[in-house]
Amino acid sequence: MLAFTLLLMTACLSRTRALVTIHNAQAVLDERDETISVLLLEFEESAAEWLWETDATRRVIRPSARFARACGRAPADIDGMPILQLLAGPSWDSGTFAAGLRALAEKLRNRDSFVNLRLPIRFTEQERWWQLAAAPRYDDRGIFCGFRGVGADVTDQRASADKINRMARFDTLTGLPNRRLITETLSDAMIAAEACGGRCAFMMLDLDRFKAVNDTLGHPVGDRLLCQVAERLGHMMSANESCGRLGGDEFALVVRDASDTGAVEELAGRIITALSRPYDVDHYTLHIGASIGLAFGPRDGRTSEMLIRSADLALYRAKDAGRGVFRVYEPALYVQAEERRVLEIALRGALDRGEMSLAYQPIIDTQGGMLRGFEALLRWESPEFGMVPPSRFIPLAEDARIIAQIGAWVLRTACVEAASWPEGLRIAVNVSPVQLQNDGFVTTVATVLADSGLSADRLELEVTEGVFLREDRGATTTLARILDLGVRLSLDDFGIGHSSLGYLSRTRFSSIKIDGSFVRAAARGGREALAIIRAVVALAQSLDIATIAEGVETQDERQLVAALGCTHAQGDLFGRALPVTETRTLAERDWTDSAAA
């Protein structure tokens, strides 16, 4: 009995301890639940998110106050309502559900956890966007009890993200698609064209004379002009076309279905016509134009990058044709571009390799036959390409932005050589319009004169009308500063371009050069050529400017230009372009006998 009593007391004591432990654990759990409830209440009151919960049948249970307010309802109204019906709103009856709601239904049906699930909500006329996250709940026996999760209104964040996305894909100035979006649109159009065996088209568009507007009237006027250009382009677009701005004054256009090539080319012509009409901007009437390069895919390129390159080559050809036109890509353009690329590589190292030299052509006084000077002519003899004509490599040097380096070498070499000639002989050096746009060109001229010891009045820089036709007034300022140094200026090829007396009035030229084509035509009896030479000579005499007839090759031509009043002449009759040694011999010759003859 004693042993049994002791055993019973031990068991009771052990049971008592177990009950105390269970009680204490329950108290801790109750305290923790109370703490969690307080935290959840504080979360509901202060956070932007809300809690939501469903039962096993996907009906809302125990809706929080914030969740109910977000739904625009009272908690009692939504308690027990199917969560999908609640979130669908008015679309529940029509059965037209958003993709986000379908994704939510799939997650609830499969009892999958999910996060960052976004869907549109429309409880009122204004659409809102919610972001939901939830996990399934199970009881102690592992039986599914429903979902518990958190939600938040992310309408403002989505609007901000949409704005950022738009800024990344649309031009902020014109509102048109930018380069990125246009490239994506072109890629989609090419995929669709490949799938159906059709073709698409891409147009590269560049505004003509736009830079003059920016330089003369300022960027704000230029920006408003670009907006008007974008507006005109937008009005011409159908569902089959998309236009965008690539940057600066470059625009692009994607034609999704370009099966009718004639219609696409007609559209390009209509765009040029529309963009060439006058613009009214800030009380100014502005006149610009447009040039277009057109390429068809997949014929002219099987990727968007290749098609854009093809259109760019066609645009280059359109500009070369005089602007205001469109040109369609041809395979020959790629061959020419590749030749230009290889030639440019060789040109970049031509100076360092000593492949360039100067030849000097005499300039003669037509009345007395005296030598008055030489014109320095650049020559390039390449080991790979042979003798490359200046008409081929000078434009390439301008495009490649190495004309300043080459031009400075020509000027320095010619002035050093001319300094060794007898006094009174001048050296004429051709200057590219691109060189005159360089702010340091005047300094280069002054430095070369100082280093060579050549007096400024013995240097004559020859410029063409292209200097004034370019959309930049800086060249005129540069010429004025060069004149202040005492350097002489000559207007080359007067009459073969868009000649204007305004060029002569704006700049103090010392001579005008008459192109050899007029001399040859006049020698054949061409009335128009004779009239042009007489007019130029009369104009020059009235302005006290010398006239130089180029390309004189026969005695008849020499006598003709002298009789017409040209003061100077140059051409093969007086001497071809000579190397340095022969030039020095000719320069040091006694010209008294020649003058007498």
C-alpha positions as CSV (number, residue, x, y, z in Angstrom):
1,M,0.0,0.0,0.0
2,L,2.8,2.3,0.8
3,A,4.5,1.7,-2.5
4,F,1.2,2.1,-4.4
5,T,0.6,5.4,-2.5
6,L,4.1,6.6,-3.5
7,L,3.6,5.6,-7.1
8,L,0.2,7.4,-7.2
9,M,1.6,10.5,-5.7
10,T,4.5,10.5,-8.2
11,A,2.0,10.2,-11.1
12,C,-0.1,13.0,-9.8
13,L,2.9,15.2,-9.3
14,S,4.0,14.5,-12.9
15,R,0.6,15.1,-14.3
16,T,0.3,18.3,-12.3
17,R,3.6,19.5,-13.8
18,A,2.5,18.6,-17.3
19,L,-0.7,20.6,-16.8
20,V,1.2,23.5,-15.5
21,T,3.5,23.4,-18.5
22,I,0.6,23.2,-20.9
23,H,-1.1,26.1,-19.2
24,N,2.0,28.2,-19.3
25,A,2.4,27.4,-23.0
26,Q,-1.2,28.3,-23.7
27,A,-0.7,31.6,-21.9
28,V,2.4,32.3,-24.0
29,L,0.4,31.5,-27.2
30,D,-2.5,33.7,-26.1
31,E,-0.1,36.5,-25.3
32,R,1.5,36.0,-28.7
33,D,-1.8,35.9,-30.5
34,E,-2.8,39.1,-28.7
35,T,0.5,40.7,-29.8
36,I,0.0,39.6,-33.4
37,S,-3.5,40.9,-33.4
38,V,-2.3,44.3,-32.0
39,L,0.4,44.4,-34.7
40,L,-2.0,43.4,-37.5
41,L,-4.4,46.1,-36.2
42,E,-1.6,48.7,-36.3
43,F,-0.7,47.4,-39.8
44,E,-4.2,47.8,-41.0
45,E,-4.4,51.3,-39.6
46,S,-1.1,52.7,-40.8
47,A,0.1,50.7,-43.8
48,A,-1.0,51.3,-47.4
49,E,-1.7,47.5,-47.8
50,W,-4.6,45.5,-46.4
51,L,-5.2,41.9,-45.3
52,W,-7.7,39.6,-46.9
53,E,-8.8,36.1,-46.2
54,T,-11.0,33.4,-47.8
55,D,-12.4,30.1,-46.8
56,A,-12.1,26.8,-48.6
57,T,-14.8,27.8,-51.0
58,R,-13.0,31.0,-52.0
59,R,-15.4,33.3,-50.2
60,V,-14.3,36.3,-48.2
61,I,-14.2,35.8,-44.5
62,R,-13.5,38.3,-41.7
63,P,-12.9,41.2,-44.1
64,S,-10.8,43.9,-42.6
65,A,-12.0,47.5,-42.5
66,R,-9.3,48.7,-44.9
67,F,-10.0,45.9,-47.3
68,A,-13.7,46.8,-47.3
69,R,-12.9,50.5,-47.8
70,A,-10.7,49.7,-50.7
71,C,-13.6,47.8,-52.2
72,G,-15.9,50.7,-51.6
73,R,-18.2,48.5,-49.5
74,A,-19.0,47.9,-45.8
75,P,-17.4,44.8,-44.2
76,A,-20.7,43.1,-43.7
77,D,-21.6,43.5,-47.4
78,I,-18.6,41.6,-48.6
79,D,-18.4,39.0,-45.8
80,G,-19.1,35.7,-47.5
81,M,-18.9,37.0,-51.1
82,P,-16.9,35.0,-53.6
83,I,-13.5,36.8,-53.9
84,L,-13.5,36.5,-57.7
85,Q,-17.0,38.0,-58.0
86,L,-15.9,40.9,-55.7
87,L,-12.8,41.7,-57.7
88,A,-14.5,41.3,-61.1
89,G,-16.9,44.1,-60.2
90,P,-19.4,45.0,-63.0
91,S,-17.6,42.7,-65.5
92,W,-18.8,39.6,-63.5
93,D,-22.2,39.6,-65.2
94,S,-20.7,40.1,-68.7
95,G,-18.0,37.4,-68.3
96,T,-15.3,39.7,-69.7
97,F,-12.5,39.2,-67.3
98,A,-9.0,40.8,-67.3
99,A,-6.0,38.5,-67.7
100,G,-4.9,39.2,-64.1
101,L,-8.2,38.0,-62.7
102,R,-8.0,34.8,-64.7
103,A,-4.5,34.3,-63.4
104,L,-5.8,34.8,-59.8
105,A,-8.6,32.2,-60.4
106,E,-6.0,29.7,-61.6
107,K,-3.9,30.2,-58.5
108,L,-6.9,29.8,-56.2
109,R,-8.0,26.7,-58.0
110,N,-4.6,25.1,-57.8
111,R,-4.0,26.3,-54.2
112,D,-0.7,27.9,-55.2
113,S,1.1,30.6,-53.4
114,F,1.6,33.8,-55.4
115,V,3.2,37.3,-55.1
116,N,3.1,40.5,-57.1
117,L,0.0,39.5,-59.0
118,R,-1.4,42.7,-60.6
119,L,-4.9,43.1,-62.0
120,P,-7.2,46.0,-62.9
121,I,-10.1,46.7,-60.5
122,R,-13.1,48.8,-61.4
123,F,-15.6,49.3,-58.6
124,T,-16.3,52.9,-59.8
125,E,-15.9,54.6,-63.2
126,Q,-12.2,55.0,-62.4
127,E,-10.0,52.0,-63.0
128,R,-7.5,51.1,-60.3
129,W,-4.7,48.6,-60.2
130,W,-4.2,46.2,-57.3
131,Q,-1.2,44.0,-56.4
132,L,-2.0,40.8,-54.4
133,A,0.0,38.2,-52.6
134,A,-1.3,35.2,-50.7
135,A,-0.6,31.6,-49.5
136,P,-3.0,28.7,-48.7
137,R,-3.9,27.9,-45.1
138,Y,-4.2,24.4,-43.6
139,D,-5.4,23.3,-40.2
140,D,-3.6,20.9,-37.8
141,R,-5.0,17.9,-39.7
142,G,-3.7,19.2,-43.0
143,I,-7.1,20.1,-44.3
144,F,-7.2,23.1,-46.7
145,C,-8.9,26.1,-45.0
146,G,-8.6,28.8,-47.6
147,F,-6.2,31.7,-48.5
148,R,-4.8,34.5,-46.4
149,G,-2.9,37.3,-48.1
150,V,-2.2,41.0,-48.5
151,G,-3.1,43.5,-51.1
152,A,-2.2,47.0,-52.1
153,D,-3.4,49.7,-54.5
154,V,-0.5,50.3,-57.0
155,T,-2.3,52.6,-59.4
156,D,0.1,55.5,-58.9
157,Q,3.2,53.2,-59.2
158,R,1.8,51.7,-62.4
159,A,1.2,55.2,-63.8
160,S,4.7,56.2,-63.0
161,A,6.0,53.0,-64.6
162,D,3.9,53.7,-67.7
163,K,5.3,57.2,-67.8
164,I,8.9,55.9,-67.6
165,N,8.2,53.3,-70.2
166,R,6.7,55.9,-72.5
167,M,9.7,58.1,-72.0
168,A,11.9,55.2,-73.0
169,R,9.9,54.5,-76.2
170,F,8.5,57.9,-77.2
171,D,10.2,61.2,-78.2
172,T,9.6,63.7,-75.5
173,L,9.5,66.7,-77.9
174,T,7.2,65.4,-80.7
175,G,5.4,62.6,-78.9
176,L,6.3,60.3,-81.8
177,P,7.9,56.8,-81.2
178,N,11.6,57.1,-80.7
179,R,14.4,55.1,-82.3
180,R,13.9,52.2,-79.9
181,L,10.2,51.8,-80.5
182,I,10.6,52.3,-84.3
183,T,13.2,49.6,-84.4
184,E,10.9,47.2,-82.4
185,T,8.0,48.1,-84.8
186,L,10.2,47.4,-87.8
187,S,11.3,44.0,-86.3
188,D,7.7,43.0,-85.8
189,A,6.8,44.1,-89.3
190,M,9.7,42.0,-90.7
191,I,8.6,38.9,-88.8
192,A,5.1,39.3,-90.0
193,A,6.3,39.8,-93.6
194,E,8.4,36.7,-93.4
195,A,5.6,34.7,-92.0
196,C,3.1,35.5,-94.8
197,G,5.7,35.8,-97.6
198,G,5.1,39.5,-98.1
199,R,7.3,42.5,-97.7
200,C,7.6,45.6,-95.5
201,A,9.3,48.9,-96.0
202,F,11.4,51.4,-94.1
203,M,11.9,55.0,-94.8
204,M,14.7,57.1,-93.5
205,L,13.8,60.8,-93.6
206,D,16.1,63.8,-93.2
207,L,15.0,67.5,-93.2
208,D,16.7,69.8,-95.6
209,R,17.8,73.3,-94.5
210,F,16.7,72.7,-91.0
211,K,20.1,73.6,-89.5
212,A,19.7,77.1,-90.9
213,V,16.5,77.6,-88.9
214,N,18.3,76.5,-85.6
215,D,21.3,78.7,-86.3
216,T,19.4,81.8,-87.3
217,L,16.3,81.7,-85.2
218,G,17.4,79.5,-82.3
219,H,16.5,76.1,-80.9
220,P,13.1,77.0,-79.5
221,V,11.9,77.9,-83.0
222,G,13.6,74.8,-84.3
223,D,11.8,72.6,-81.8
224,R,8.4,74.0,-82.6
225,L,9.2,73.5,-86.3
226,L,10.0,69.8,-85.5
227,C,6.6,69.5,-83.7
228,Q,4.8,70.8,-86.8
229,V,6.8,68.3,-89.0
230,A,5.7,65.5,-86.6
231,E,2.1,66.7,-86.8
232,R,2.1,66.6,-90.6
233,L,3.7,63.2,-90.7
234,G,1.1,61.9,-88.1
235,H,-1.8,63.1,-90.3
236,M,-0.5,61.1,-93.2
237,M,-0.2,57.8,-91.4
238,S,-2.8,55.0,-91.8
239,A,-3.1,51.8,-89.8
240,N,-0.5,50.3,-92.1
241,E,2.2,52.8,-91.2
242,S,4.1,54.1,-88.2
243,C,6.3,57.1,-88.0
244,G,8.8,58.2,-85.4
245,R,11.7,60.5,-84.7
246,L,15.2,59.0,-84.6
247,G,16.8,62.2,-83.2
248,G,17.7,65.7,-84.4
249,D,16.0,66.3,-87.7
250,E,15.9,62.6,-88.7
251,F,12.6,60.8,-88.8
252,A,11.6,57.3,-89.9
253,L,8.6,55.5,-91.2
254,V,7.7,51.8,-91.1
255,V,5.2,50.4,-93.7
256,R,4.0,47.0,-92.4
257,D,2.5,45.8,-95.7
258,A,4.6,47.0,-98.6
259,S,3.4,44.5,-101.2
260,D,2.5,47.5,-103.5
261,T,5.8,49.1,-104.1
262,G,4.3,51.8,-106.2
263,A,2.0,52.9,-103.4
264,V,5.0,53.0,-101.0
265,E,7.0,55.2,-103.4
266,E,3.9,57.4,-104.0
267,L,3.7,57.8,-100.2
268,A,7.3,58.9,-100.1
269,G,6.7,61.5,-102.7
270,R,3.6,62.8,-100.9
271,I,5.6,63.1,-97.7
272,I,8.2,65.2,-99.4
273,T,5.6,67.4,-100.9
274,A,3.8,67.8,-97.6
275,L,6.9,68.6,-95.6
276,S,8.1,71.1,-98.2
277,R,5.1,73.4,-97.7
278,P,5.8,76.6,-95.8
279,Y,5.5,76.6,-92.0
280,D,4.3,79.4,-89.7
281,V,6.3,79.4,-86.5
282,D,6.3,82.4,-84.1
283,H,5.3,84.8,-86.9
284,Y,8.1,83.4,-89.2
285,T,7.3,81.7,-92.5
286,L,9.8,78.9,-92.8
287,H,10.7,76.9,-95.8
288,I,12.5,73.5,-95.4
289,G,12.4,70.3,-97.4
290,A,12.9,66.6,-96.9
291,S,15.0,63.8,-98.4
292,I,14.0,60.1,-98.1
293,G,15.9,56.8,-98.4
294,L,13.6,53.8,-98.9
295,A,14.4,50.1,-98.5
296,F,12.2,47.0,-98.7
297,G,12.4,44.0,-96.4
298,P,13.4,41.3,-96.6
299,R,14.8,42.1,-100.1
300,D,17.1,44.8,-98.9
301,G,17.9,43.3,-95.5
302,R,16.7,40.3,-93.5
303,T,17.1,42.0,-90.1
304,S,16.0,45.4,-88.9
305,E,19.6,46.5,-88.6
306,M,20.4,45.6,-92.2
307,L,17.2,47.3,-93.5
308,I,18.0,50.5,-91.6
309,R,21.5,50.5,-93.0
310,S,20.1,50.0,-96.5
311,A,17.6,52.9,-96.1
312,D,20.5,55.1,-94.7
313,L,22.5,54.4,-97.9
314,A,19.5,55.3,-100.0
315,L,19.1,58.5,-98.0
316,Y,22.8,59.4,-98.7
317,R,22.1,58.9,-102.4
318,A,19.0,61.1,-102.2
319,K,21.1,63.9,-100.5
320,D,23.8,63.5,-103.1
321,A,21.2,63.9,-105.9
322,G,20.4,67.4,-104.7
323,R,17.9,66.8,-101.8
324,G,14.2,67.1,-101.9
325,V,13.8,63.6,-103.5
326,F,13.6,60.0,-102.5
327,R,15.8,57.2,-103.6
328,V,15.3,53.4,-103.3
329,Y,18.1,51.2,-102.1
330,E,20.0,49.3,-104.8
331,P,22.7,46.6,-104.2
332,A,25.2,48.9,-105.9
333,L,24.9,51.3,-103.1
334,Y,26.3,48.8,-100.7
335,V,29.2,48.1,-103.0
336,Q,29.9,51.8,-103.3
337,A,29.7,52.2,-99.5
338,E,32.1,49.3,-99.0
339,E,34.5,50.9,-101.5
340,R,34.2,54.2,-99.7
341,R,34.9,52.4,-96.4
342,V,38.1,50.8,-97.7
343,L,39.2,54.0,-99.4
344,E,38.6,56.0,-96.2
345,I,40.8,53.6,-94.3
346,A,43.6,54.1,-96.8
347,L,43.0,57.9,-96.8
348,R,43.3,58.2,-93.0
349,G,46.9,57.1,-93.2
350,A,47.9,58.7,-96.5
351,L,49.6,61.7,-95.0
352,D,51.6,59.8,-92.5
353,R,52.8,57.4,-95.2
354,G,53.9,60.3,-97.5
355,E,51.4,59.4,-100.3
356,M,50.2,62.9,-100.7
357,S,51.9,65.7,-102.7
358,L,51.2,69.1,-104.2
359,A,51.4,70.1,-107.9
360,Y,51.4,73.7,-108.9
361,Q,49.6,75.1,-112.0
362,P,50.7,78.5,-113.3
363,I,48.4,81.5,-113.4
364,I,49.3,84.0,-116.2
365,D,48.5,87.6,-116.9
366,T,46.5,87.5,-120.2
367,Q,47.7,91.0,-121.3
368,G,51.4,90.8,-120.7
369,G,51.9,87.0,-120.4
370,M,53.7,87.4,-117.1
371,L,53.6,84.7,-114.5
372,R,51.5,85.9,-111.5
373,G,51.5,82.8,-109.3
374,F,50.5,79.2,-109.0
375,E,47.5,77.3,-107.8
376,A,48.4,74.4,-105.4
377,L,46.6,71.2,-106.4
378,L,46.5,68.2,-104.1
379,R,47.5,64.8,-105.4
380,W,47.2,61.4,-103.8
381,E,49.0,58.4,-105.2
382,S,47.9,55.3,-103.3
383,P,49.9,52.0,-103.6
384,E,46.6,50.1,-103.5
385,F,44.3,52.4,-105.6
386,G,46.8,54.2,-107.7
387,M,46.3,57.9,-108.5
388,V,43.0,58.9,-106.8
389,P,41.4,62.0,-108.3
390,P,40.6,64.8,-105.8
391,S,36.9,64.7,-106.9
392,R,36.8,61.3,-105.3
393,F,38.8,61.7,-102.1
394,I,38.1,65.3,-101.1
395,P,34.4,64.7,-100.4
396,L,35.3,61.5,-98.6
397,A,37.8,63.4,-96.4
398,E,35.0,65.9,-95.6
399,D,32.6,63.2,-94.6
400,A,35.2,61.4,-92.6
401,R,36.1,64.7,-90.7
402,I,39.8,64.5,-91.7
403,I,39.7,67.4,-94.2
404,A,41.0,69.8,-91.5
405,Q,44.1,67.7,-91.0
406,I,44.7,67.4,-94.8
407,G,43.8,71.0,-95.4
408,A,46.3,72.3,-92.8
409,W,49.1,70.2,-94.4
410,V,48.3,71.5,-97.8
411,L,48.3,75.1,-96.6
412,R,51.5,74.7,-94.7
413,T,53.3,72.9,-97.5
414,A,52.2,75.4,-100.2
415,C,53.1,78.5,-98.1
416,V,56.6,77.1,-97.3
417,E,57.2,76.5,-101.0
418,A,55.8,79.9,-102.1
419,A,58.1,81.6,-99.6
420,S,61.1,80.5,-101.6
421,W,59.7,82.0,-104.9
422,P,60.5,85.5,-106.1
423,E,58.5,88.3,-104.5
424,G,55.3,89.1,-106.3
425,L,54.3,85.5,-107.1
426,R,51.2,84.4,-105.2
427,I,50.0,81.0,-104.2
428,A,46.4,80.0,-104.4
429,V,45.1,77.3,-102.1
430,N,41.6,75.7,-102.2
431,V,39.7,75.7,-99.0
432,S,36.9,73.3,-98.2
433,P,33.6,74.7,-96.7
434,V,34.1,72.2,-93.9
435,Q,37.4,73.8,-93.0
436,L,35.7,77.2,-92.7
437,Q,33.3,75.8,-90.1
438,N,36.3,75.0,-87.8
439,D,36.8,77.7,-85.2
440,G,40.6,77.1,-85.3
441,F,41.0,77.6,-89.0
442,V,41.9,81.3,-88.8
443,T,44.5,80.5,-86.2
444,T,45.9,77.8,-88.5
445,V,46.3,80.3,-91.3
446,A,48.0,82.9,-89.1
447,T,50.3,80.3,-87.7
448,V,51.3,79.0,-91.1
449,L,52.0,82.5,-92.4
450,A,54.2,83.3,-89.4
451,D,56.1,80.0,-89.5
452,S,56.7,80.1,-93.3
453,G,57.5,83.8,-93.5
454,L,55.1,84.3,-96.4
455,S,53.5,87.7,-96.5
456,A,49.7,87.5,-96.2
457,D,49.0,89.3,-99.4
458,R,50.8,86.6,-101.4
459,L,48.4,83.9,-100.1
460,E,45.0,83.6,-101.9
461,L,42.4,81.2,-100.5
462,E,39.9,79.9,-103.1
463,V,36.4,79.1,-101.9
464,T,33.4,77.9,-103.8
465,E,29.8,78.9,-103.6
466,G,29.2,75.9,-101.5
467,V,30.6,77.9,-98.6
468,F,27.4,80.1,-98.8
469,L,25.0,77.4,-99.7
470,R,25.8,75.4,-96.5
471,E,23.4,76.0,-93.6
472,D,25.9,77.8,-91.5
473,R,26.7,81.5,-91.2
474,G,29.9,80.8,-89.4
475,A,31.8,80.5,-92.6
476,T,31.1,84.1,-93.5
477,T,32.5,85.2,-90.2
478,T,35.6,83.1,-90.7
479,L,36.2,84.6,-94.1
480,A,35.9,88.1,-92.6
481,R,38.6,87.3,-90.0
482,I,40.8,85.8,-92.7
483,L,40.5,89.1,-94.7
484,D,41.6,91.0,-91.6
485,L,44.9,89.1,-91.7
486,G,45.5,90.5,-95.1
487,V,44.9,87.3,-97.0
488,R,43.3,87.5,-100.4
489,L,40.1,85.6,-101.3
490,S,39.1,84.1,-104.7
491,L,35.6,82.9,-105.6
492,D,36.1,79.6,-107.5
493,D,33.8,78.2,-110.2
494,F,31.5,81.3,-110.2
495,G,28.5,80.7,-112.4
496,I,28.2,76.9,-112.3
497,G,26.2,76.8,-109.1
498,H,23.5,78.9,-107.5
499,S,25.3,82.1,-108.3
500,S,24.3,85.2,-106.5
501,L,25.6,88.8,-106.4
502,G,25.0,88.6,-102.7
503,Y,28.1,86.5,-102.3
504,L,30.2,89.3,-103.7
505,S,28.6,91.9,-101.6
506,R,29.0,90.0,-98.4
507,T,32.7,89.2,-98.8
508,R,35.6,91.2,-100.3
509,F,36.9,88.9,-103.0
510,S,40.1,89.8,-104.9
511,S,39.3,87.6,-107.9
512,I,36.6,85.5,-109.6
513,K,37.5,82.3,-111.4
514,I,35.5,81.5,-114.5
515,D,35.0,77.7,-115.0
516,G,36.7,76.1,-118.0
517,S,33.4,74.8,-119.3
518,F,32.3,78.4,-120.2
519,V,35.7,79.0,-121.8
520,R,35.4,76.0,-124.1
521,A,31.8,76.7,-124.9
522,A,32.6,80.3,-125.7
523,A,35.4,79.2,-128.0
524,R,32.9,77.1,-129.9
525,G,30.7,80.1,-130.4
526,G,28.2,79.4,-127.7
527,R,26.2,82.6,-127.2
528,E,25.1,81.8,-123.7
529,A,28.7,81.1,-122.5
530,L,29.9,84.3,-124.2
531,A,27.2,86.3,-122.5
532,I,28.0,84.8,-119.1
533,I,31.7,85.6,-119.4
534,R,31.0,89.2,-120.5
535,A,28.6,89.6,-117.6
536,V,31.1,88.2,-115.1
537,V,33.9,90.4,-116.4
538,A,31.8,93.5,-116.4
539,L,30.7,92.7,-112.8
540,A,34.3,92.1,-111.7
541,Q,35.5,95.4,-113.3
542,S,32.8,97.4,-111.6
543,L,33.9,95.9,-108.2
544,D,37.6,96.1,-109.0
545,I,38.0,92.4,-108.9
546,A,40.3,90.3,-111.1
547,T,39.0,87.6,-113.3
548,I,40.8,84.3,-113.9
549,A,39.7,82.1,-116.8
550,E,40.3,78.4,-116.1
551,G,41.0,75.5,-118.5
552,V,42.6,77.6,-121.3
553,E,44.2,75.0,-123.6
554,T,44.5,76.6,-127.0
555,Q,45.8,79.9,-128.5
556,D,42.2,80.7,-129.7
557,E,40.9,80.3,-126.2
558,R,43.7,82.5,-124.9
559,Q,43.0,85.2,-127.4
560,L,39.2,85.0,-126.7
561,V,39.4,85.4,-122.9
562,A,41.9,88.2,-123.3
563,A,39.6,89.9,-125.8
564,L,36.6,89.4,-123.4
565,G,38.6,91.2,-120.6
566,C,39.7,88.4,-118.4
567,T,42.8,89.6,-116.5
568,H,44.3,86.2,-115.8
569,A,44.2,82.7,-117.1
570,Q,45.4,79.2,-116.3
571,G,45.3,75.9,-118.1
572,D,47.4,73.4,-120.0
573,L,48.4,76.0,-122.6
574,F,50.5,77.9,-120.0
575,G,51.5,74.8,-118.1
576,R,50.0,71.7,-116.6
577,A,50.1,71.1,-112.8
578,L,53.9,70.7,-112.2
579,P,55.8,68.9,-109.5
580,V,57.9,71.0,-107.0
581,T,61.2,70.9,-108.9
582,E,59.7,72.1,-112.2
583,T,57.6,74.7,-110.4
584,R,60.7,76.2,-108.9
585,T,62.4,76.3,-112.3
586,L,59.5,78.1,-113.8
587,A,59.1,80.5,-110.9
588,E,62.8,81.6,-111.2
589,R,62.6,82.1,-114.9
590,D,63.1,85.6,-116.4
591,W,59.6,86.5,-117.6
592,T,60.6,89.7,-119.3
593,D,61.0,88.1,-122.7
594,S,57.8,86.2,-122.3
595,A,56.0,89.5,-121.5
596,A,57.5,91.2,-124.5
597,A,56.5,88.3,-126.8
